[in-house]
Amino acid sequence: MATGNGAGLLAVVVAGLLLHAAGVADAQTLRVGYYNQTCRTAESIVADEVQKAAYADRSVLASLIRLHFHDCFVNGCDGSVLLEASDKQAEKNAQPNLSLRGFDVIDRIKARLEATCKATVSCADIVAFAARDSVKLSGGARYAIPSGRPDGTVSRLSMTSDLPPSNQRNVDVLAQHFYRKGLSLDDMVVLSGAHTVGVVHCGTFGYRLTSDQDKGMDATYRNSLRSQCRYNPNNRVSLDAGSQYAFDSSYFANVLANRTAIESDAALAAPRTADKVRQWKNNPDWFKSSFAAAMVKMGSIRSSYPGKVRVDCRKVRT
């Protein structure tokens, strides 16, 4: 439960993340402040461009958080989700990635950084910084993030099977996707909390609206989704009903109330994870600090391929 001392507690926990982040960095050859000597304005440039993008379209913040998640879950956090292929067989061409947004924001950031510190700041780090800044601008905790990720040179559509499926109700099956990346069950639950911001296309979950037999959805909420979708798969609805732009714990309240559009969110109401969902629902400051810690952990997933700094985030050659 949040109390009057919540802000102070959050400050202490986030400060502790600096030590946690440094420990992860040592293990992964990443470090906080990686660009302090080679490109001192790197993180401030990223923050400035993310803020500009948010002024134009606040929904881009959720998109940038999602972009980091989809990058890290396919062969590590290496910026490979940004690469394009003439045969349309790159990661971004896979079905789960077709709705990804924010590539233009990354391009603008990269252009400014190349003009300031040529061939220095990796696209992978830009994605990680942009996600961190998006969390903060949405109302989450600001956290230090280790950097120094090299950019990948391999991007294959076939590798995206590592992404957790949104149409999966079995929490044990979903957890396996996270275990394979070195993430825990708690990490899975708290990272799912990213759905406290953003929207989803009706085509992603429309099959849940065709009958009244889905016991994982509140009937009134189902009717609301039907009204919003109107049988159009391109229509979009909020992932966190009633709180689309605010980084808060209402997402977990909706999970417990069976008011979630996609099945992977509904899955978290299962006995194995419901207690943790309930705890984060009742402790929003703890949720924010836990989410920050999980983002640092996820952001340290390494690629199995050698990398370099790409000067064009969409192309391998430099």
C-alpha positions in Angstrom: 0.0 0.0 0.0 1.3 3.5 -0.9 2.0 5.7 2.1 3.1 9.3 2.7 6.7 7.9 2.8 6.3 6.3 -0.7 8.3 8.9 -2.5 11.2 8.6 0.0 11.1 4.8 -0.2 11.1 5.0 -4.0 14.2 7.3 -4.0 16.1 4.9 -1.8 15.2 1.9 -3.9 16.0 3.7 -7.2 19.3 4.8 -5.7 20.0 1.1 -4.9 19.4 0.3 -8.5 22.6 2.2 -9.3 24.5 -0.4 -7.4 22.5 -3.2 -8.9 23.0 -1.8 -12.4 26.7 -1.5 -11.8 26.8 -5.2 -10.7 25.0 -6.3 -13.9 27.3 -4.1 -15.9 30.4 -5.8 -14.6 29.0 -9.2 -15.5 28.0 -8.1 -19.0 30.9 -5.7 -19.7 28.4 -2.9 -19.7 28.6 0.1 -17.4 26.6 3.1 -16.3 28.1 6.2 -17.8 29.7 4.3 -20.7 29.7 7.4 -22.9 30.9 9.9 -20.3 34.3 10.3 -22.0 33.4 9.6 -25.7 30.1 11.3 -26.1 29.1 13.1 -22.9 25.8 14.4 -24.3 24.6 11.0 -25.6 21.9 10.3 -23.0 20.7 13.9 -22.9 20.3 13.9 -26.7 18.2 10.7 -26.5 16.1 12.2 -23.7 15.5 15.4 -25.7 14.3 13.6 -28.8 12.1 11.3 -26.8 10.5 14.2 -25.1 9.9 16.0 -28.5 8.3 12.8 -29.9 6.1 12.6 -26.8 4.9 16.1 -27.3 3.8 15.3 -30.8 2.3 11.9 -29.9 2.2 10.7 -26.3 1.4 7.1 -27.4 5.0 6.8 -28.8 6.3 6.3 -25.3 4.6 2.9 -25.0 5.9 2.1 -28.4 9.5 2.8 -27.5 9.3 0.6 -24.3 7.9 -2.2 -26.4 10.6 -1.8 -29.0 13.3 -2.4 -26.4 11.4 -5.5 -25.2 11.1 -7.0 -28.7 14.8 -6.2 -29.4 16.1 -7.9 -26.2 14.0 -11.0 -26.5 15.4 -11.9 -29.9 19.0 -12.7 -29.6 19.7 -10.2 -26.9 19.7 -6.4 -26.8 21.6 -5.7 -30.0 19.4 -3.3 -32.0 18.7 -6.1 -34.6 15.0 -5.3 -34.5 15.8 -2.1 -36.3 17.5 -3.8 -39.3 15.8 -4.1 -42.7 16.3 -6.8 -45.3 15.5 -6.7 -49.0 13.8 -10.1 -48.8 11.6 -9.0 -45.9 13.0 -11.8 -43.7 14.4 -9.5 -40.9 13.0 -9.5 -37.3 10.8 -6.5 -38.0 9.0 -8.4 -40.7 7.7 -11.1 -38.3 4.0 -11.0 -37.4 4.6 -10.0 -33.8 6.7 -7.1 -34.9 4.6 -5.7 -37.7 2.8 -3.3 -35.2 6.1 -2.0 -33.7 6.5 1.8 -33.9 9.1 4.4 -33.0 11.7 3.6 -35.6 11.5 7.2 -36.9 12.3 8.4 -33.4 15.4 6.1 -33.2 16.5 7.4 -36.6 16.3 11.0 -35.5 18.2 10.3 -32.4 20.9 8.4 -34.3 21.2 11.3 -36.8 21.9 13.8 -34.0 24.4 11.5 -32.3 26.2 10.8 -35.6 26.5 14.6 -36.1 27.9 15.0 -32.5 29.9 11.8 -31.9 30.4 9.9 -35.2 30.3 6.1 -35.0 30.3 6.1 -31.2 26.8 5.4 -29.8 25.2 2.1 -30.7 21.7 1.8 -31.9 21.1 -0.9 -29.2 22.0 1.6 -26.5 19.8 4.3 -28.1 16.8 1.8 -27.9 17.6 1.1 -24.3 18.0 4.8 -23.3 14.8 5.7 -25.2 12.8 3.0 -23.4 14.2 4.2 -20.0 13.2 7.8 -20.8 9.8 6.7 -22.0 9.1 5.0 -18.7 10.1 8.2 -16.8 7.9 10.4 -19.0 5.0 8.1 -18.5 5.2 8.4 -14.8 7.5 5.6 -13.9 10.9 5.6 -12.1 14.0 7.0 -13.7 16.8 4.6 -13.4 20.5 4.4 -14.3 21.1 1.9 -17.2 24.4 0.3 -18.0 25.4 0.8 -21.7 28.1 -0.3 -24.1 25.9 -2.7 -26.1 27.3 -3.5 -29.6 24.9 -3.5 -32.5 24.1 -6.8 -34.0 24.6 -7.7 -37.7 22.2 -10.6 -37.8 18.4 -10.2 -38.0 16.2 -13.1 -39.0 12.5 -13.4 -39.0 12.8 -17.1 -37.9 14.4 -16.1 -34.6 11.3 -14.2 -33.3 9.8 -17.4 -31.9 11.5 -16.4 -28.7 8.9 -13.6 -28.2 6.2 -14.6 -25.7 2.9 -15.1 -27.6 0.1 -12.7 -26.7 -2.5 -15.5 -27.2 -1.1 -17.8 -24.6 -3.2 -18.3 -21.4 -0.9 -20.8 -19.7 1.4 -18.9 -17.3 3.9 -21.8 -17.2 4.3 -21.7 -21.0 4.8 -18.0 -20.9 7.3 -18.2 -18.1 9.5 -20.5 -20.2 10.1 -17.7 -22.6 11.5 -15.6 -19.8 13.5 -18.4 -18.1 15.3 -18.9 -21.4 16.5 -15.3 -21.2 17.7 -15.6 -17.6 14.6 -13.8 -16.3 12.4 -15.0 -13.4 8.7 -15.5 -12.9 8.6 -12.2 -11.0 10.4 -10.5 -13.8 7.8 -11.8 -16.2 4.9 -10.4 -14.1 6.5 -7.0 -13.5 7.6 -6.5 -17.1 4.1 -7.4 -18.2 3.2 -4.2 -16.3 4.6 -2.3 -19.3 1.0 -2.7 -20.5 0.0 0.0 -18.0 0.6 2.2 -21.0 -0.2 1.8 -24.7 -2.8 0.3 -27.0 -3.4 -2.9 -28.9 -5.1 -3.6 -32.2 -8.4 -5.3 -32.1 -7.1 -7.9 -34.6 -4.8 -9.2 -31.9 -7.5 -10.3 -29.5 -10.7 -10.2 -31.7 -11.1 -14.0 -31.4 -11.9 -13.4 -27.7 -14.9 -11.4 -28.6 -16.7 -13.8 -30.9 -18.6 -15.6 -28.0 -19.3 -15.2 -24.3 -17.5 -18.4 -23.3 -14.1 -16.8 -22.5 -14.1 -17.1 -18.7 -11.0 -15.0 -18.5 -12.8 -11.8 -19.4 -15.4 -9.7 -17.5 -18.6 -9.7 -19.5 -19.2 -5.9 -19.2 -15.6 -5.3 -20.3 -16.1 -7.7 -23.3 -19.1 -5.7 -24.4 -17.1 -2.5 -24.1 -14.4 -4.0 -26.3 -16.9 -5.1 -28.9 -18.3 -1.5 -29.0 -14.8 -0.1 -29.4 -13.6 -2.6 -32.0 -16.8 -2.7 -34.1 -15.4 -5.8 -36.0 -12.5 -3.7 -37.4 -9.1 -5.4 -36.7 -7.4 -2.0 -37.2 -9.2 -0.3 -34.4 -7.2 0.1 -31.2 -8.1 -0.1 -27.5 -6.2 0.7 -24.4 -4.1 -2.1 -22.8 -4.9 -0.7 -19.4 -8.6 0.3 -19.5 -9.1 3.8 -18.1 -5.4 4.6 -17.8 -3.8 4.5 -21.3 -1.0 7.0 -20.7 -0.2 6.8 -17.0 2.5 4.5 -15.7 0.6 3.2 -12.6 -0.5 0.0 -10.9 -4.1 0.0 -12.4 -2.9 -2.6 -14.9 -2.6 -5.1 -12.1 -6.1 -4.2 -10.8 -7.5 -4.9 -14.3 -5.7 -8.2 -14.4 -7.4 -9.3 -11.2 -10.8 -8.0 -12.4 -10.5 -9.9 -15.7 -10.4 -6.7 -17.6 -7.5 -7.4 -20.0 -7.8 -7.6 -23.8 -4.9 -10.0 -24.5 -4.6 -13.5 -23.0 -1.0 -13.2 -21.9 -2.2 -10.5 -19.5 -5.2 -12.5 -18.4 -2.8 -15.4 -17.6 -1.3 -13.5 -14.7 -4.5 -13.9 -12.7 -3.6 -17.6 -12.3 -2.9 -18.9 -8.8 0.9 -19.0 -9.4 1.2 -15.3 -10.1 -2.0 -13.7 -8.6 -0.3 -13.0 -5.3 2.5 -11.0 -6.9 -0.1 -9.2 -9.1 -2.0 -8.3 -6.0 1.1 -7.0 -4.2 2.1 -4.7 -7.0 -1.5 -3.5 -7.4 -1.4 -2.4 -3.7 2.1 -0.9 -3.8 2.5 1.3 -6.8 5.9 2.7 -5.7 7.2 -0.8 -5.3 5.9 -1.7 -8.7 7.8 1.2 -10.3 11.1 0.4 -8.6 10.7 -3.4 -9.4 9.9 -2.6 -13.0 13.0 -0.4 -13.2 15.2 -3.2 -11.8 13.7 -5.7 -14.2 14.3 -3.4 -17.2 18.0 -3.2 -16.2 18.1 -7.0 -16.0 16.4 -7.5 -19.3 18.5 -4.8 -20.9 21.6 -6.8 -20.1 20.7 -9.9 -22.2 23.6 -10.4 -24.5 23.6 -11.4 -28.2 25.4 -14.6 -29.2 26.8 -12.8 -32.3 29.7 -10.3 -32.4 28.6 -6.7 -33.0 29.8 -3.2 -33.8 28.5 0.3 -33.8 26.3 0.9 -36.9 26.1 4.4 -38.3 22.7 3.6 -39.8 20.4 1.7 -37.5 18.5 0.2 -40.4 21.6 -1.2 -42.2 24.5 -3.5 -41.3 27.2 -1.8 -43.3 28.9 1.2 -41.9 
